[in-house]
């Protein structure tokens, strides 16, 4: 989620800290995946190469990691190698059976004591919906607690695993989404290093250009006066320019549609926990009939009125690639939040469209797996304070020169690796007239690995 002018608000529902899970040894052999339902397989020459497998997790025990009782499943096998370089898991509860839910990953699925929290779970536990992925970074020790090392660039997978934890597992569903695009040699051999300056990681050049399909969905007639690609051409060009940079090299293939979605002229609830009209979760569920499974579905909505000033929101970090109809199946941008000079109902000015383009780049980055380089409250050394990437600059809370408890954009424009990041695409806030198109090599590596990218 990205904000303009005012403090970003976080949906951190339940903290899970210092969690060590102890239980009886359990596991599922590798061949179980051949029994799972394969919902989709796309041809990598014409679109994303993905496999999607759905299961209903069966609880085998219970534990209390944070004072609440969670039932946990068996450990399911996970395969990561150069031909299956990324995996996502999507956890869903029924609206009628709400509750916390999260995955717990294992370095060795045959050893329950090797469990670890991925970046997303170390930050918050989901409620009704949750997405997670491996890897979140090239050096995964920066993305997990406790730190573990996971490779996805070799021929044979480590014996990785994951189990699923629900406060109420009745009717729960888990979906695995795997990328099956084989890594290019430069992607397999990619190395990264700690950011020492604001310019670290910006000079990578990938040998091949990848593609990402984008499905723009203008919501109702009030969203924008000209509901075509030409109507927001400046914004789209800015997004395309950002992703065309040598550190990313992803070409966007854009299609446009208008949709009459009753109850979604404005969003009154930015949560993805429920699917009622006017909620973000409800909007993303409409992808079941307006979305495209092989594209990033982008909703263009007039405004949100829950907080004010929110520029855009992603359904998840990552969002569920190729899955339609979930409460996290897309990103949304709010047109009126980008206005500084124009009036509601008018075309955005050039500068306002540039900001819209930065928001599209940013929220798509979240959906494809990128976190904020630094959160609004600054980097104090916690895994929750910043992204898990080594080559992105961060901004320490010591740079809060006006002592308002928030790292403003102008406080993170220094030259070192610890006082910058304001010009990065994934900085937490933006401003009209200020471009934020810097994308590091490791950010580009994560974007290129996403199952939607081909």
C-alpha positions in Angstrom: 0.0 0.0 0.0 1.3 3.4 -0.9 0.4 6.8 0.6 0.6 10.4 -0.4 1.1 13.2 2.2 -0.2 11.3 5.2 0.9 8.3 7.3 0.6 4.9 5.8 -1.6 2.5 7.9 -0.5 -1.1 8.2 -2.7 -4.2 8.4 -0.6 -6.0 11.0 -3.2 -8.1 12.6 -1.3 -10.5 14.9 2.4 -10.5 15.6 4.2 -13.8 15.8 7.6 -13.6 17.5 10.2 -15.9 18.9 8.1 -18.8 17.7 9.5 -22.3 17.9 7.1 -25.1 16.9 7.4 -28.5 18.4 5.3 -31.5 17.3 5.4 -35.1 16.3 7.3 -36.0 13.2 5.0 -36.0 10.2 5.4 -35.7 6.5 4.1 -36.4 3.0 6.2 -38.1 0.4 7.2 -36.3 -2.8 4.8 -38.3 -5.0 1.8 -36.8 -3.2 2.0 -33.8 -5.5 1.1 -36.1 -8.4 -2.3 -36.7 -6.7 -3.1 -33.0 -6.3 -5.5 -31.3 -8.7 -3.6 -29.5 -11.4 -5.8 -26.5 -12.3 -3.7 -24.7 -14.9 -0.7 -25.0 -17.0 0.3 -22.2 -19.4 2.6 -22.4 -22.4 5.8 -20.4 -21.6 6.2 -19.3 -25.2 2.8 -17.5 -25.3 2.3 -16.7 -21.6 3.3 -17.6 -18.1 4.5 -21.1 -17.4 2.8 -22.1 -14.1 1.3 -25.1 -12.3 -1.5 -24.6 -9.8 -2.4 -27.3 -7.2 -5.1 -27.0 -4.6 -5.6 -29.0 -1.4 -7.8 -28.9 1.6 -5.4 -29.2 4.6 -6.3 -31.8 7.2 -5.3 -30.9 10.8 -3.2 -33.4 12.7 -2.5 -31.4 15.9 -2.7 -28.1 17.6 -0.4 -25.6 19.2 -0.4 -22.0 20.6 2.4 -19.9 19.1 1.1 -16.5 20.3 -1.6 -17.3 22.8 -4.2 -18.3 20.2 -4.8 -22.0 19.4 -3.9 -23.0 15.8 -4.5 -26.4 14.3 -1.7 -27.5 12.0 -1.5 -29.8 9.0 1.1 -32.3 7.8 4.2 -31.0 6.2 3.9 -30.9 2.4 6.9 -31.1 0.1 8.2 -28.0 -1.7 10.4 -28.1 -4.8 12.7 -25.2 -5.7 15.3 -25.5 -8.4 16.3 -23.7 -11.7 13.2 -25.2 -13.5 10.8 -24.4 -10.6 12.4 -21.2 -9.3 9.5 -19.8 -7.3 6.6 -21.1 -5.3 3.6 -19.3 -3.8 1.1 -20.6 -1.2 -2.3 -19.0 -0.9 -4.3 -19.7 2.3 -8.0 -19.0 2.4 -10.8 -19.2 4.9 -14.5 -18.9 4.3 -16.0 -15.6 5.3 -18.3 -17.5 7.6 -15.4 -19.0 9.5 -13.0 -16.2 10.2 -9.7 -16.6 11.9 -5.9 -16.3 11.7 -3.9 -18.4 9.3 -0.3 -18.8 8.2 2.2 -21.2 6.7 5.3 -22.5 8.5 8.2 -23.4 6.2 10.8 -26.1 6.8 14.4 -26.3 5.7 14.1 -30.1 5.9 10.5 -31.5 5.7 11.7 -34.7 7.4 12.8 -32.8 10.5 10.1 -30.7 12.2 12.7 -28.8 14.3 13.9 -27.0 11.1 10.8 -24.8 10.9 11.2 -21.1 10.1 9.1 -18.0 9.5 9.3 -16.4 6.1 9.4 -12.6 5.7 5.6 -12.3 5.5 4.9 -14.4 8.6 7.6 -12.7 10.6 5.8 -9.5 9.9 2.1 -10.5 10.5 -0.3 -13.4 10.6 -3.0 -13.3 8.0 -6.7 -13.2 8.8 -9.0 -15.2 6.5 -6.5 -14.8 3.6 -2.7 -15.0 3.5 0.0 -15.3 0.7 3.6 -16.4 1.1 6.4 -17.3 -1.3 9.9 -18.7 -1.6 12.3 -17.1 -2.2 11.8 -13.5 -1.1 15.4 -12.7 -1.8 18.6 -14.2 -3.5 20.2 -14.6 0.0 17.2 -16.0 1.9 18.9 -15.6 5.3 17.8 -12.0 5.1 14.2 -13.0 4.6 13.6 -15.6 7.3 13.6 -16.0 11.1 15.7 -17.9 12.1 18.1 -17.3 9.2 18.3 -20.2 6.7 19.9 -20.6 3.3 17.7 -21.8 0.5 18.8 -22.3 -3.1 16.6 -22.2 -6.2 19.3 -22.0 -8.8 20.5 -25.6 -8.7 19.4 -28.7 -10.5 18.1 -30.7 -7.5 15.9 -29.2 -4.8 16.6 -29.2 -1.1 14.1 -31.3 1.0 12.0 -28.2 1.7 8.5 -28.3 3.2 5.6 -26.2 4.4 2.6 -26.8 6.7 -0.5 -24.8 7.2 -1.9 -23.4 10.4 -5.5 -22.2 10.9 -7.5 -21.1 14.0 -10.4 -22.8 12.4 -9.5 -25.1 9.4 -13.1 -26.0 8.5 -13.5 -25.3 4.8 -10.0 -24.0 4.6 -8.2 -24.1 1.2 -4.5 -23.9 0.2 -3.3 -23.4 -3.3 0.3 -23.9 -4.5 1.4 -21.8 -7.5 4.7 -22.7 -9.1 6.7 -21.0 -11.8 8.0 -23.5 -14.3 10.0 -21.1 -16.4 13.6 -22.3 -16.4 16.0 -19.7 -15.1 18.3 -18.1 -17.7 22.0 -18.6 -17.0 22.6 -15.0 -15.8 19.6 -15.4 -13.5 21.0 -18.7 -12.1 24.4 -17.1 -11.6 23.2 -13.8 -10.2 25.0 -12.6 -7.0 24.2 -9.6 -4.9 26.0 -7.6 -2.2 25.0 -5.2 0.6 24.1 -1.7 -0.5 26.8 0.8 0.4 25.4 3.7 -1.5 22.1 5.0 -2.9 23.3 3.8 -6.3 24.0 0.2 -5.3 22.5 -2.5 -7.6 21.3 -0.1 -10.4 23.7 -1.1 -13.2 22.6 -4.8 -13.7 21.8 -5.8 -17.3 19.8 -8.9 -17.9 20.6 -10.7 -21.2 16.9 -11.5 -22.1 13.8 -9.4 -22.0 10.8 -11.0 -20.2 7.1 -10.2 -20.6 4.2 -9.4 -18.2 0.6 -9.3 -19.3 -1.5 -6.5 -17.7 -5.3 -6.3 -17.7 -6.5 -2.8 -16.9 -10.0 -2.7 -15.5 -11.7 0.8 -15.4 -14.4 0.4 -12.7 -17.7 2.1 -13.5 -18.1 5.3 -15.5 -17.1 7.6 -12.6 -13.6 6.2 -12.4 -12.1 8.2 -15.2 -13.4 10.2 -18.1 -11.5 8.4 -20.9 -11.4 4.7 -20.2 -8.8 3.7 -22.7 -5.0 3.1 -22.8 -4.6 6.5 -24.4 -6.5 8.2 -21.5 -3.6 7.3 -19.1 -0.9 7.0 -21.7 1.7 9.0 -19.7 1.1 6.9 -16.6 1.4 3.6 -18.6 4.6 4.9 -20.3 6.1 5.7 -16.9 5.3 2.1 -15.7 6.7 0.7 -18.9 9.9 2.8 -18.6 10.5 1.6 -15.1 10.1 -2.1 -15.9 12.2 -1.7 -19.1 15.2 -0.6 -17.2 18.3 -2.8 -17.5 17.9 -4.0 -13.9 14.5 -5.4 -14.7 13.9 -5.8 -18.5 10.2 -6.8 -18.4 8.0 -5.7 -21.3 4.4 -4.9 -20.4 1.6 -6.1 -22.7 -1.4 -4.0 -21.8 -5.1 -4.7 -22.5 -8.0 -2.5 -21.4 -11.6 -3.1 -20.4 -14.4 -1.2 -18.6 -16.5 -3.0 -16.0 -19.7 -2.0 -14.3 -19.2 -3.3 -10.8 -22.0 -2.2 -8.5 -20.9 -1.2 -5.1 -17.3 -0.3 -6.1 -17.4 3.3 -7.2 -15.4 3.9 -4.1 -13.8 1.6 -1.6 -14.9 1.9 2.0 -12.8 -1.0 3.4 -9.2 -1.6 2.3 -9.0 -5.0 4.0 -9.0 -8.3 2.1 -10.5 -10.3 5.0 -14.1 -10.2 3.7 -15.8 -10.1 0.3 -18.7 -7.7 0.9 -19.4 -4.9 -1.7 -17.3 -1.8 -1.1 -14.4 -3.8 0.4 -11.1 -4.4 -1.3 -11.5 -8.2 -0.9 -14.9 -8.0 -2.7 -13.4 -6.0 -5.5 -10.6 -8.5 -6.1 -13.2 -11.4 -6.1 -14.8 -9.9 -9.2 -11.7 -11.1 -11.1 -13.7 -14.4 -11.3 -15.6 -12.7 -14.2 -13.6 -9.6 -15.3 -10.1 -10.9 -14.7 -7.5 -12.7 -16.9 -5.6 -15.7 -15.3 -2.4 -15.1 -17.3 -2.3 -11.3 -16.4 -1.8 -8.9 -13.6 -5.3 -7.6 -13.0 -5.3 -3.8 -12.3 -8.4 -2.0 -11.1 -8.7 1.7 -11.6 -11.2 3.1 -9.1 -12.2 6.7 -8.4 -11.3 6.8 -4.6 -11.2 5.1 -1.2 -12.8 6.8 1.8 -11.6 4.7 4.7 -8.3 6.6 5.3 -7.9 9.2 2.5 -4.6 9.7 0.7 -4.0 6.1 -0.3 -2.6 5.9 -3.8 -2.9 2.2 -4.4 -3.0 -1.2 -2.7 -1.9 -4.7 -3.8 -3.9 -7.8 -2.9 -0.8 -9.3 -1.3 3.0 -9.6 -1.2 2.9 -11.5 -3.3 -0.5 -11.5 -4.9 -1.8 -14.9 -6.0 -0.4 -15.3 -9.5 -2.9 -16.8 -12.0 -5.7 -17.2 -9.4 -9.0 -15.5 -10.1 -11.8 -14.8 -7.7 -9.8 -14.7 -4.4 -9.9 -11.7 -2.1 -6.3 -10.9 -3.1 -6.5 -11.3 -6.9 -5.3 -8.0 -8.1 -4.0 -4.5 -7.4 -6.0 -1.2 -7.3 -5.1 2.4 -7.9 -7.2 5.4 -6.8 -7.5 8.1 -9.4 -8.6 11.0 -7.2 -5.7 10.5 -4.6 -3.3 11.4 -7.4 -4.9 14.8 -8.0 -3.2 18.0 -6.9 -4.1 20.3 -9.8 -7.0 18.7 -11.6 -10.6 18.3 -10.4 -12.6 15.0 -10.0 -14.0 13.9 -13.3 -11.2 15.5 -15.3 -8.2 14.0 -17.0 -5.1 13.8 -14.8 -2.4 16.4 -15.6 1.0 15.2 -16.9 2.6 15.3 -13.4 -0.4 13.6 -11.9 -0.2 10.8 -14.5 3.6 10.4 -13.8 2.7 9.8 -10.1 0.0 7.4 -11.2 2.6 5.6 -13.2 4.9 5.4 -10.2 2.0 3.9 -8.2 1.2 1.3 -10.8 4.9 0.3 -10.8 5.0 0.2 -7.0 1.8 -1.8 -6.5 2.7 -4.2 -9.3 6.0 -4.6 -7.5 4.2 -5.7 -4.3 2.0 -8.1 -6.2 5.1 -9.7 -7.8 6.8 -10.0 -4.5 8.6 -6.8 -3.4 8.3 -5.1 0.0 8.9 -1.5 0.9 12.6 -0.7 0.9 11.9 0.9 4.3 8.7 1.1 6.2 7.3 4.5 7.3 8.6 4.1 10.9 12.2 3.5 9.7 14.7 0.8 9.8 15.7 -0.2 13.3 17.1 -3.6 12.4 14.0 -5.8 12.6 13.0 -8.1 9.8 9.7 -6.2 9.7 11.3 -2.8 9.1 12.5 -3.2 5.5 12.6 -5.5 2.6 14.8 -8.7 2.7 17.0 -7.7 -0.2 20.7 -7.0 0.3 21.3 -4.5 -2.5 18.4 -2.1 -1.8 19.2 1.1 0.2 17.5 1.5 3.5 16.7 4.5 5.7 17.5 4.3 9.4 15.1 5.9 11.9 18.0 8.1 12.9 17.2 10.1 9.7 13.9 11.3 11.2 15.2 14.9 11.5 11.8 16.4 12.3 11.2 13.8 15.0 7.6 13.0 13.9 8.2 9.3 14.1 7.8 8.9 10.3 10.5 8.8 7.6 9.3 11.5 5.2 10.5 11.3 1.6 12.9 14.2 1.9 14.6 12.5 4.9 15.6 9.5 2.7 17.5 11.1 -0.2 21.0 10.8 1.1 23.9 9.1 -0.6 24.7 6.2 1.7 23.1 2.8 2.0 21.4 3.7 5.2 20.0 7.2 4.6 18.5 6.7 1.2 15.8 4.8 -0.8 13.4 7.7 -1.4 14.0 7.4 -5.1 13.4 3.7 -5.2 10.2 2.4 -6.8 9.3 0.6 -3.5 9.7 3.6 -1.1 6.6 3.7 1.1 5.3 7.1 -0.1 5.3 9.3 -3.2 4.7 12.8 -4.3 3.5 14.7 -7.3 6.4 15.9 -9.4 8.9 13.4 -7.8 10.0 10.4 -9.8 10.9 7.1 -8.0 12.0 4.8 -10.8 15.2 3.3 -9.3 15.0 -0.5 -9.2 18.0 -2.6 -8.0 19.3 -5.8 -9.6 17.9 -8.0 -6.8 14.5 -6.3 -7.0 14.6 -7.0 -10.7 15.6 -10.7 -10.1 12.5 -11.2 -7.8 10.2 -9.5 -10.4 11.5 -11.7 -13.2 11.1 -14.9 -11.2 7.4 -14.3 -10.5 5.1 -17.0 -12.0 3.2 -14.3 -14.1 6.4 -13.2 -15.8 7.5 -15.2 -18.9 
